Every structure is written in C-alpha cells, then in structure tokens.
Amino acid sequence: MRSLRTCGELEELISANAMTLVYFGGESCGVCRAVKPKLIELLRDYPKMVSGSVDAEKYLETAAEYSVFTIPVILVFVEGKEVIRAARHFSLVELEEKIARYYEVLFD
C-alpha cells in the first residue's frame, strides 16, 4: 500500500489504474490500527487492484478534498469514479463482497 500525501498524488494513482483502493487512517486511531493489517491481508486476493493510504491526521487538506472527515475511511475507485465508500464502522466482509463484484467485472 503506497503512502500518499497530496491530492495530486492521489489523483494520479486513481486515474492511472482501472481499480484503486484508498485507505484514510491515522496513527492515533485505534480502529485504524486494527483495520489496516486486515485490509492489507484482504488486498492480497486482488492483485490487479492498486492501493494507497493517506494519513488523514497529517494531510487534512487531502482528506477534506475527498470529503473524509472521520477515520478510518476506505474509498474504491473504478475507472476514476468512486464506487465504494466505507467509513468509521463497517464490515470488512461486506466491503470485500462489494470489491469482489467490481473486480470480477473488470478483470475476469
């Protein structure tokens, strides 16, 4: 998962890839510390999906540009458009089901 800081870096990652997952989290967020390793594990099943992460506590402007005002938030983009948004309290199982549907359409 590539670390991103600026809106430009994020836009470049999203526009250059068919499917992109972006994770917004922070060091002082207990939920974030629990979710991120599980998310990294989940991503192993989707090798063609590119991922990046933004420390929303440090890079507030980048987070705000994507309407991220709480953490953790996971955004999934398909061909540059946001198709999935999971924020604060969400099920990783449900998130994976949604990701799998888009992934199968794009890559299978």
MMTF fields as JSON, N, C-alpha, C and O atoms, coordinates in Angstrom:
{
  "mmtfVersion": "1.0.0",
  "mmtfProducer": "UNKNOWN",
  "numBonds": 431,
  "numAtoms": 432,
  "numGroups": 108,
  "numChains": 1,
  "numModels": 1,
  "chainsPerModel": [1],
  "groupsPerChain": [108],
  "chainIdList": ["A"],
  "bondAtomList": [4, 2, 8, 6, 12, 10, 16, 14, 20, 18, 24, 22, 28, 26, 32, 30, 36, 34, 40, 38, 44, 42, 48, 46, 52, 50, 56, 54, 60, 58, 64, 62, 68, 66, 72, 70, 76, 74, 80, 78, 84, 82, 88, 86, 92, 90, 96, 94, 100, 98, 104, 102, 108, 106, 112, 110, 116, 114, 120, 118, 124, 122, 128, 126, 132, 130, 136, 134, 140, 138, 144, 142, 148, 146, 152, 150, 156, 154, 160, 158, 164, 162, 168, 166, 172, 170, 176, 174, 180, 178, 184, 182, 188, 186, 192, 190, 196, 194, 200, 198, 204, 202, 208, 206, 212, 210, 216, 214, 220, 218, 224, 222, 228, 226, 232, 230, 236, 234, 240, 238, 244, 242, 248, 246, 252, 250, 256, 254, 260, 258, 264, 262, 268, 266, 272, 270, 276, 274, 280, 278, 284, 282, 288, 286, 292, 290, 296, 294, 300, 298, 304, 302, 308, 306, 312, 310, 316, 314, 320, 318, 324, 322, 328, 326, 332, 330, 336, 334, 340, 338, 344, 342, 348, 346, 352, 350, 356, 354, 360, 358, 364, 362, 368, 366, 372, 370, 376, 374, 380, 378, 384, 382, 388, 386, 392, 390, 396, 394, 400, 398, 404, 402, 408, 406, 412, 410, 416, 414, 420, 418, 424, 422, 428, 426],
  "bondOrderList": [1, 1, 1, 1, 1, 1, 1, 1, 1, 1, 1, 1, 1, 1, 1, 1, 1, 1, 1, 1, 1, 1, 1, 1, 1, 1, 1, 1, 1, 1, 1, 1, 1, 1, 1, 1, 1, 1, 1, 1, 1, 1, 1, 1, 1, 1, 1, 1, 1, 1, 1, 1, 1, 1, 1, 1, 1, 1, 1, 1, 1, 1, 1, 1, 1, 1, 1, 1, 1, 1, 1, 1, 1, 1, 1, 1, 1, 1, 1, 1, 1, 1, 1, 1, 1, 1, 1, 1, 1, 1, 1, 1, 1, 1, 1, 1, 1, 1, 1, 1, 1, 1, 1, 1, 1, 1, 1],
  "groupList": [{"groupName": "MET", "atomNameList": ["N", "CA", "C", "O"], "elementList": ["N", "C", "C", "O"], "formalChargeList": [0, 0, 0, 0], "bondAtomList": [1, 0, 2, 1, 3, 2], "bondOrderList": [1, 1, 2], "singleLetterCode": "M", "chemCompType": "L-PEPTIDE LINKING"}, {"groupName": "ARG", "atomNameList": ["N", "CA", "C", "O"], "elementList": ["N", "C", "C", "O"], "formalChargeList": [0, 0, 0, 0], "bondAtomList": [1, 0, 2, 1, 3, 2], "bondOrderList": [1, 1, 2], "singleLetterCode": "R", "chemCompType": "L-PEPTIDE LINKING"}, {"groupName": "SER", "atomNameList": ["N", "CA", "C", "O"], "elementList": ["N", "C", "C", "O"], "formalChargeList": [0, 0, 0, 0], "bondAtomList": [1, 0, 2, 1, 3, 2], "bondOrderList": [1, 1, 2], "singleLetterCode": "S", "chemCompType": "L-PEPTIDE LINKING"}, {"groupName": "LEU", "atomNameList": ["N", "CA", "C", "O"], "elementList": ["N", "C", "C", "O"], "formalChargeList": [0, 0, 0, 0], "bondAtomList": [1, 0, 2, 1, 3, 2], "bondOrderList": [1, 1, 2], "singleLetterCode": "L", "chemCompType": "L-PEPTIDE LINKING"}, {"groupName": "THR", "atomNameList": ["N", "CA", "C", "O"], "elementList": ["N", "C", "C", "O"], "formalChargeList": [0, 0, 0, 0], "bondAtomList": [1, 0, 2, 1, 3, 2], "bondOrderList": [1, 1, 2], "singleLetterCode": "T", "chemCompType": "L-PEPTIDE LINKING"}, {"groupName": "CYS", "atomNameList": ["N", "CA", "C", "O"], "elementList": ["N", "C", "C", "O"], "formalChargeList": [0, 0, 0, 0], "bondAtomList": [1, 0, 2, 1, 3, 2], "bondOrderList": [1, 1, 2], "singleLetterCode": "C", "chemCompType": "L-PEPTIDE LINKING"}, {"groupName": "GLY", "atomNameList": ["N", "CA", "C", "O"], "elementList": ["N", "C", "C", "O"], "formalChargeList": [0, 0, 0, 0], "bondAtomList": [1, 0, 2, 1, 3, 2], "bondOrderList": [1, 1, 2], "singleLetterCode": "G", "chemCompType": "PEPTIDE LINKING"}, {"groupName": "GLU", "atomNameList": ["N", "CA", "C", "O"], "elementList": ["N", "C", "C", "O"], "formalChargeList": [0, 0, 0, 0], "bondAtomList": [1, 0, 2, 1, 3, 2], "bondOrderList": [1, 1, 2], "singleLetterCode": "E", "chemCompType": "L-PEPTIDE LINKING"}, {"groupName": "ILE", "atomNameList": ["N", "CA", "C", "O"], "elementList": ["N", "C", "C", "O"], "formalChargeList": [0, 0, 0, 0], "bondAtomList": [1, 0, 2, 1, 3, 2], "bondOrderList": [1, 1, 2], "singleLetterCode": "I", "chemCompType": "L-PEPTIDE LINKING"}, {"groupName": "ALA", "atomNameList": ["N", "CA", "C", "O"], "elementList": ["N", "C", "C", "O"], "formalChargeList": [0, 0, 0, 0], "bondAtomList": [1, 0, 2, 1, 3, 2], "bondOrderList": [1, 1, 2], "singleLetterCode": "A", "chemCompType": "L-PEPTIDE LINKING"}, {"groupName": "ASN", "atomNameList": ["N", "CA", "C", "O"], "elementList": ["N", "C", "C", "O"], "formalChargeList": [0, 0, 0, 0], "bondAtomList": [1, 0, 2, 1, 3, 2], "bondOrderList": [1, 1, 2], "singleLetterCode": "N", "chemCompType": "L-PEPTIDE LINKING"}, {"groupName": "VAL", "atomNameList": ["N", "CA", "C", "O"], "elementList": ["N", "C", "C", "O"], "formalChargeList": [0, 0, 0, 0], "bondAtomList": [1, 0, 2, 1, 3, 2], "bondOrderList": [1, 1, 2], "singleLetterCode": "V", "chemCompType": "L-PEPTIDE LINKING"}, {"groupName": "TYR", "atomNameList": ["N", "CA", "C", "O"], "elementList": ["N", "C", "C", "O"], "formalChargeList": [0, 0, 0, 0], "bondAtomList": [1, 0, 2, 1, 3, 2], "bondOrderList": [1, 1, 2], "singleLetterCode": "Y", "chemCompType": "L-PEPTIDE LINKING"}, {"groupName": "PHE", "atomNameList": ["N", "CA", "C", "O"], "elementList": ["N", "C", "C", "O"], "formalChargeList": [0, 0, 0, 0], "bondAtomList": [1, 0, 2, 1, 3, 2], "bondOrderList": [1, 1, 2], "singleLetterCode": "F", "chemCompType": "L-PEPTIDE LINKING"}, {"groupName": "LYS", "atomNameList": ["N", "CA", "C", "O"], "elementList": ["N", "C", "C", "O"], "formalChargeList": [0, 0, 0, 0], "bondAtomList": [1, 0, 2, 1, 3, 2], "bondOrderList": [1, 1, 2], "singleLetterCode": "K", "chemCompType": "L-PEPTIDE LINKING"}, {"groupName": "PRO", "atomNameList": ["N", "CA", "C", "O"], "elementList": ["N", "C", "C", "O"], "formalChargeList": [0, 0, 0, 0], "bondAtomList": [1, 0, 2, 1, 3, 2], "bondOrderList": [1, 1, 2], "singleLetterCode": "P", "chemCompType": "L-PEPTIDE LINKING"}, {"groupName": "ASP", "atomNameList": ["N", "CA", "C", "O"], "elementList": ["N", "C", "C", "O"], "formalChargeList": [0, 0, 0, 0], "bondAtomList": [1, 0, 2, 1, 3, 2], "bondOrderList": [1, 1, 2], "singleLetterCode": "D", "chemCompType": "L-PEPTIDE LINKING"}, {"groupName": "HIS", "atomNameList": ["N", "CA", "C", "O"], "elementList": ["N", "C", "C", "O"], "formalChargeList": [0, 0, 0, 0], "bondAtomList": [1, 0, 2, 1, 3, 2], "bondOrderList": [1, 1, 2], "singleLetterCode": "H", "chemCompType": "L-PEPTIDE LINKING"}],
  "groupTypeList": [0, 1, 2, 3, 1, 4, 5, 6, 7, 3, 7, 7, 3, 8, 2, 9, 10, 9, 0, 4, 3, 11, 12, 13, 6, 6, 7, 2, 5, 6, 11, 5, 1, 9, 11, 14, 15, 14, 3, 8, 7, 3, 3, 1, 16, 12, 15, 14, 0, 11, 2, 6, 2, 11, 16, 9, 7, 14, 12, 3, 7, 4, 9, 9, 7, 12, 2, 11, 13, 4, 8, 15, 11, 8, 3, 11, 13, 11, 7, 6, 14, 7, 11, 8, 1, 9, 9, 1, 17, 13, 2, 3, 11, 7, 3, 7, 7, 14, 8, 9, 1, 12, 12, 7, 11, 3, 13, 16],
  "groupIdList": [1, 2, 3, 4, 5, 6, 7, 8, 9, 10, 11, 12, 13, 14, 15, 16, 17, 18, 19, 20, 21, 22, 23, 24, 25, 26, 27, 28, 29, 30, 31, 32, 33, 34, 35, 36, 37, 38, 39, 40, 41, 42, 43, 44, 45, 46, 47, 48, 49, 50, 51, 52, 53, 54, 55, 56, 57, 58, 59, 60, 61, 62, 63, 64, 65, 66, 67, 68, 69, 70, 71, 72, 73, 74, 75, 76, 77, 78, 79, 80, 81, 82, 83, 84, 85, 86, 87, 88, 89, 90, 91, 92, 93, 94, 95, 96, 97, 98, 99, 100, 101, 102, 103, 104, 105, 106, 107, 108],
  "secStructList": [7, 3, 3, 3, 7, 1, 2, 2, 2, 2, 2, 2, 2, 2, 2, 6, 1, 1, 3, 3, 3, 3, 3, 3, 3, 7, 6, 6, 7, 2, 2, 2, 2, 2, 2, 2, 2, 2, 2, 2, 2, 2, 2, 6, 6, 7, 6, 6, 1, 3, 3, 3, 3, 3, 3, 6, 6, 6, 7, 2, 2, 2, 2, 2, 2, 6, 6, 7, 7, 1, 1, 7, 3, 3, 3, 3, 3, 3, 6, 6, 3, 3, 3, 3, 3, 3, 3, 1, 1, 7, 7, 2, 2, 2, 2, 2, 2, 2, 2, 2, 2, 2, 2, 2, 2, 2, 2, 7],
  "xCoordList": [0.853, 0.0, 0.902, 1.676, 0.785, 1.641, 1.16, -0.036, 2.072, 1.721, 1.562, 2.398, 0.472, 0.164, 0.005, -0.44, 0.377, 0.259, -0.619, -1.418, -0.479, -1.159, -2.32, -2.41, -3.199, -4.313, -3.783, -4.357, -2.696, -2.102, -1.637, -1.879, -0.969, -0.519, -1.71, -1.683, -2.74, -3.94, -4.651, -5.04, -4.819, -5.475, -4.699, -5.288, -3.378, -2.529, -2.709, -2.832, -2.724, -2.905, -4.265, -4.369, -5.298, -6.66, -6.816, -7.394, -6.307, -6.501, -5.651, -5.994, -4.555, -3.647, -4.032, -3.396, -5.062, -5.398, -6.887, -7.716, -7.214, -8.62, -9.379, -10.55, -8.717, -9.377, -8.385, -7.284, -8.788, -7.905, -8.621, -9.756, -7.965, -8.48, -7.621, -6.392, -8.277, -7.562, -8.045, -9.24, -7.09, -7.369, -6.959, -5.818, -7.88, -7.596, -7.617, -8.624, -6.514, -6.43, -5.562, -5.289, -5.128, -4.273, -3.61, -4.1, -2.489, -1.701, -2.424, -2.282, -3.193, -3.828, -5.202, -5.9, -5.584, -6.901, -6.781, -6.164, -7.374, -7.31, -7.983, -7.472, -9.127, -9.838, -8.961, -8.901, -8.286, -7.412, -6.292, -5.971, -5.708, -4.61, -5.094, -4.324, -6.354, -6.913, -7.304, -7.148, -7.812, -8.339, -7.235, -7.32, -6.209, -5.203, -4.543, -4.452, -4.078, -3.468, -4.452, -4.075, -5.699, -6.718, -6.982, -7.207, -6.954, -7.153, -5.995, -6.213, -4.78, -3.606, -3.718, -3.387, -4.179, -4.391, -5.447, -5.26, -6.543, -7.626, -7.121, -7.51, -6.255, -5.753, -4.939, -4.812, -4.398, -3.618, -4.47, -3.951, -5.77, -6.675, -7.044, -7.712, -6.607, -6.965, -5.705, -5.528, -4.84, -3.536, -3.589, -2.639, -4.664, -4.749, -5.315, -5.326, -5.783, -6.282, -5.122, -4.454, -4.891, -3.812, -4.334, -5.516, -3.452, -3.907, -2.948, -1.753, -3.518, -2.737, -3.341, -4.501, -2.548, -3.063, -2.678, -1.626, -3.571, -3.351, -3.489, -4.473, -2.504, -2.619, -3.485, -3.001, -4.759, -5.728, -5.49, -5.967, -4.767, -4.441, -3.353, -3.364, -2.427, -1.34, -1.723, -1.355, -2.455, -2.753, -4.245, -4.982, -4.662, -6.075, -6.667, -7.809, -5.892, -6.394, -6.71, -7.729, -5.839, -6.07, -7.319, -8.143, -7.456, -8.643, -9.906, -10.902, -9.872, -11.048, -11.449, -12.636, -10.474, -10.763, -11.617, -12.378, -11.487, -12.26, -13.406, -13.932, -13.778, -14.882, -14.685, -15.628, -13.459, -13.135, -12.966, -11.992, -13.917, -13.906, -13.889, -13.954, -13.803, -13.663, -12.72, -12.474, -12.198, -11.337, -11.692, -12.18, -11.465, -10.944, -12.023, -13.218, -11.551, -12.415, -11.703, -10.499, -12.46, -11.933, -12.75, -13.978, -12.054, -12.696, -12.184, -10.994, -13.085, -12.688, -13.15, -14.302, -12.219, -12.489, -12.373, -11.442, -13.314, -13.262, -13.273, -14.201, -12.215, -12.05, -12.266, -12.94, -11.678, -11.685, -12.904, -12.934, -13.899, -15.124, -15.232, -14.981, -15.613, -15.808, -17.034, -18.128, -16.843, -17.951, -18.253, -19.342, -17.297, -17.495, -16.923, -15.831, -17.681, -17.209, -17.606, -18.788, -16.613, -16.851, -16.197, -15.007, -16.969, -16.446, -16.734, -17.781, -15.765, -15.828, -16.137, -15.217, -17.401, -17.78, -18.341, -19.406, -17.631, -18.071, -17.592, -16.684, -18.214, -17.86, -16.849, -17.1, -15.718, -14.734, -15.266, -14.891, -16.126, -16.727, -17.61, -17.517, -18.459, -19.319, -18.49, -18.793, -17.444, -16.562, -15.938, -15.902, -15.447, -14.826, -15.828, -15.47, -17.061, -18.086, -18.304, -18.43, -18.347, -18.532, -17.328, -17.479, -16.133, -14.908, -14.876, -14.541, -15.222, -15.187, -16.091, -15.726, -17.263, -18.19, -17.576, -17.603, -17.028, -16.403, -15.172, -14.956, -14.374, -13.138, -13.432, -12.754, -14.432, -14.79, -15.246, -14.901, -16.01, -16.477, -15.294, -15.232, -14.368, -13.231, -12.174, -11.659, -11.853, -10.668, -10.923, -9.986, -12.14, -12.393, -13.096, -13.382],
  "yCoordList": [-1.166, 0.0, 1.233, 1.459, 2.001, 3.173, 4.35, 4.636, 5.031, 6.212, 7.416, 7.68, 8.138, 9.316, 10.519, 10.391, 11.698, 12.905, 13.958, 14.604, 14.135, 15.252, 14.781, 13.614, 15.724, 15.423, 15.012, 14.142, 15.633, 15.302, 13.86, 13.166, 13.403, 12.005, 11.053, 10.027, 11.412, 10.578, 10.539, 9.469, 11.689, 11.759, 10.976, 10.3, 11.068, 10.337, 8.828, 8.108, 8.355, 6.926, 6.45, 5.396, 7.228, 6.854, 6.843, 5.911, 7.865, 7.97, 6.976, 6.637, 6.508, 5.609, 4.136, 3.28, 3.833, 2.434, 2.171, 3.039, 0.966, 0.599, 0.509, 0.883, 0.013, -0.127, 0.247, -0.3, 1.181, 1.704, 1.753, 2.222, 1.272, 1.391, 2.405, 2.338, 3.351, 4.353, 4.264, 4.337, 4.105, 3.989, 5.288, 5.73, 5.899, 7.086, 6.66, 6.145, 6.871, 6.484, 7.458, 8.563, 7.044, 7.894, 7.097, 6.046, 7.616, 6.934, 6.852, 5.86, 7.876, 7.895, 7.225, 7.261, 6.624, 5.999, 4.495, 3.767, 4.042, 2.625, 1.729, 0.656, 2.163, 1.384, 1.249, 0.185, 2.334, 2.319, 1.295, 0.56, 1.259, 0.31, -1.134, -2.026, -1.367, -2.721, -3.069, -4.213, -2.085, -2.325, -2.463, -3.321, -1.634, -1.592, -2.945, -3.321, -3.7, -5.002, -5.973, -6.751, -5.92, -6.786, -6.377, -7.226, -5.086, -4.582, -5.006, -5.412, -4.912, -5.339, -6.822, -7.233, -7.615, -9.051, -9.265, -10.086, -8.535, -8.63, -8.295, -8.937, -7.288, -6.838, -7.907, -7.853, -8.856, -9.933, -10.757, -11.355, -10.787, -11.54, -10.781, -11.325, -9.523, -8.677, -8.014, -6.802, -8.808, -8.292, -7.208, -6.437, -7.134, -6.122, -4.797, -3.809, -4.774, -3.534, -2.837, -3.431, -1.596, -0.808, -0.151, 0.179, 0.04, 0.654, 1.733, 1.722, 2.655, 3.727, 4.098, 3.792, 4.762, 5.196, 6.643, 7.118, 7.329, 8.724, 8.828, 8.359, 9.439, 9.731, 10.981, 12.1, 10.783, 11.882, 12.856, 13.99, 12.438, 13.344, 14.333, 15.481, 13.903, 14.772, 15.566, 16.734, 14.947, 15.564, 15.871, 15.284, 16.814, 17.183, 17.686, 17.369, 18.47, 19.043, 17.945, 18.003, 16.956, 15.842, 15.07, 14.72, 14.806, 14.096, 14.906, 14.357, 16.191, 17.045, 17.11, 17.17, 17.098, 17.135, 15.94, 16.024, 14.836, 13.626, 13.43, 12.327, 14.509, 14.506, 13.458, 12.78, 13.341, 12.431, 13.277, 14.018, 13.16, 13.959, 13.095, 13.619, 11.797, 10.838, 9.751, 9.651, 8.947, 7.842, 6.604, 6.723, 5.436, 5.146, 5.277, 5.137, 5.552, 5.587, 4.828, 4.983, 4.012, 3.298, 3.718, 3.629, 4.176, 4.542, 3.609, 3.298, 3.167, 2.346, 3.066, 3.483, 3.2, 3.869, 2.863, 2.057, 2.912, 2.104, 3.069, 3.858, 2.982, 3.86, 5.321, 6.069, 5.717, 7.104, 7.564, 8.698, 6.718, 7.105, 6.356, 5.154, 7.1, 6.47, 5.567, 6.015, 4.287, 3.326, 2.72, 2.19, 2.797, 2.259, 3.255, 3.791, 3.492, 4.314, 3.597, 3.368, 3.251, 2.623, 3.514, 3.813, 3.939, 4.885, 4.445, 3.876, 4.732, 4.547, 3.115, 2.351, 2.747, 1.389, 0.663, 1.02, -0.353, -1.09, -2.525, -2.847, -3.362, -4.776, -5.036, -4.718, -5.611, -5.967, -7.062, -7.124, -7.919, -8.974, -8.345, -8.713, -7.404, -6.725, -5.91, -5.873, -5.257, -4.492, -5.413, -5.079, -6.567, -7.499, -8.006, -8.184, -8.24, -8.683, -7.634, -7.97, -6.372, -5.287, -5.19, -5.056, -5.258, -5.195, -6.349, -6.153, -7.547, -8.738, -8.581, -8.993, -7.993, -7.805, -6.925, -7.272, -5.795, -4.901, -5.549, -5.444, -6.211, -6.838, -7.889, -7.946, -8.714, -9.761, -9.169, -9.689, -8.098, -7.451, -6.872, -6.99, -6.254, -5.611, -6.585, -6.419, -7.592, -8.395, -9.852, -10.539, -10.344, -11.749, -11.877, -12.99],
  "zCoordList": [0.0, 0.0, 0.0, 0.93, -1.037, -1.227, -0.372, -0.341, 0.318, 1.108, 0.195, -0.669, 0.403, -0.407, 0.51, 1.651, -0.007, 0.808, 0.163, 0.841, -1.132, -1.791, -2.66, -3.041, -2.959, -3.866, -5.231, -5.886, -5.661, -6.952, -7.012, -8.0, -5.958, -5.908, -5.952, -6.632, -5.221, -5.158, -6.503, -6.972, -7.118, -8.429, -9.475, -10.318, -9.417, -10.367, -10.209, -11.199, -8.968, -8.699, -9.202, -9.829, -8.925, -9.315, -10.829, -11.389, -11.489, -12.943, -13.731, -14.864, -13.153, -13.871, -13.753, -14.368, -12.971, -12.715, -12.88, -12.609, -13.325, -13.538, -12.223, -12.151, -11.182, -9.879, -8.786, -8.715, -7.938, -6.904, -5.565, -5.478, -4.531, -3.173, -2.434, -2.476, -1.754, -0.965, 0.478, 0.762, 1.368, 2.797, 3.481, 3.343, 4.216, 5.019, 6.483, 6.968, 7.181, 8.581, 9.346, 8.877, 10.529, 11.344, 12.45, 12.861, 12.922, 13.951, 15.294, 16.009, 15.644, 16.965, 16.981, 17.994, 15.875, 15.74, 16.007, 15.23, 17.11, 17.463, 16.442, 16.121, 15.929, 14.908, 13.664, 13.049, 13.302, 12.116, 12.272, 11.338, 13.458, 13.705, 13.618, 13.263, 13.937, 13.837, 12.405, 11.976, 11.666, 10.318, 9.271, 8.393, 9.355, 8.281, 8.004, 6.835, 9.006, 8.697, 8.039, 7.163, 8.464, 7.862, 6.421, 5.557, 6.168, 4.815, 3.91, 2.768, 4.413, 3.64, 3.298, 2.186, 4.244, 4.006, 2.921, 2.023, 3.003, 2.017, 0.608, -0.368, 0.514, -0.791, -1.514, -2.737, -0.802, -1.432, -2.39, -3.333, -2.149, -3.024, -4.296, -5.175, -4.394, -5.54, -6.11, -5.987, -6.729, -7.156, -8.23, -8.367, -8.982, -10.042, -9.542, -10.276, -8.306, -7.719, -7.013, -6.166, -7.362, -6.777, -5.503, -5.411, -4.518, -3.271, -2.794, -3.091, -2.047, -1.446, -0.112, 0.165, 0.717, 2.017, 2.272, 1.846, 2.985, 3.351, 4.863, 5.436, 5.507, 6.933, 7.048, 6.879, 7.334, 7.344, 8.491, 8.441, 9.514, 10.616, 10.21, 10.654, 9.381, 8.919, 7.68, 7.551, 6.775, 5.482, 5.397, 4.605, 6.242, 6.372, 5.066, 4.734, 4.324, 3.071, 2.053, 1.364, 1.965, 1.037, 1.446, 0.6, 2.733, 3.224, 2.944, 2.475, 3.224, 3.018, 1.552, 1.232, 0.674, -0.771, -1.197, -2.161, -0.476, -0.774, 0.228, 0.378, 0.904, 1.884, 2.975, 3.383, 3.433, 4.526, 5.787, 5.921, 6.705, 7.927, 9.185, 10.297, 9.02, 10.108, 9.606, 8.404, 10.503, 10.082, 10.883, 12.007, 10.345, 9.008, 7.934, 8.193, 6.721, 5.538, 4.429, 4.224, 3.723, 2.563, 1.361, 1.363, 0.335, -0.924, -2.005, -2.059, -2.861, -4.005, -5.258, -5.372, -6.198, -7.463, -8.598, -8.631, -9.521, -10.73, -11.902, -12.078, -12.698, -13.856, -13.477, -14.186, -12.339, -11.903, -11.127, -10.649, -10.991, -10.285, -8.954, -8.876, -7.911, -6.606, -6.663, -7.004, -6.325, -6.363, -4.993, -4.773, -4.081, -2.734, -1.733, -1.921, -0.665, 0.454, 1.744, 2.002, 2.54, 3.839, 4.885, 4.792, 5.88, 6.858, 8.287, 8.595, 9.142, 10.59, 11.029, 11.321, 11.079, 11.488, 10.277, 9.773, 9.811, 8.63, 8.736, 9.503, 7.961, 7.942, 6.827, 5.664, 7.187, 6.163, 5.247, 4.076, 5.761, 4.937, 3.857, 2.686, 4.248, 3.274, 2.29, 1.097, 2.788, 1.912, 0.873, -0.311, 1.306, 0.368, -0.664, -1.828, -0.264, -1.216, -2.304, -3.482, -1.906, -2.88, -3.812, -5.027, -3.23, -4.032, -5.027, -6.195, -4.574, -5.431, -6.642, -7.743, -6.455, -7.585, -8.668, -9.848, -8.265, -9.247, -9.869, -11.076, -9.057, -9.523, -10.583, -11.609, -10.341, -11.304, -12.631, -13.692, -12.583, -13.817, -14.592, -15.815, -13.886, -14.548, -15.061, -16.166, -14.268, -14.553, -14.929, -15.336, -14.809, -15.162, -16.496, -16.939]
}
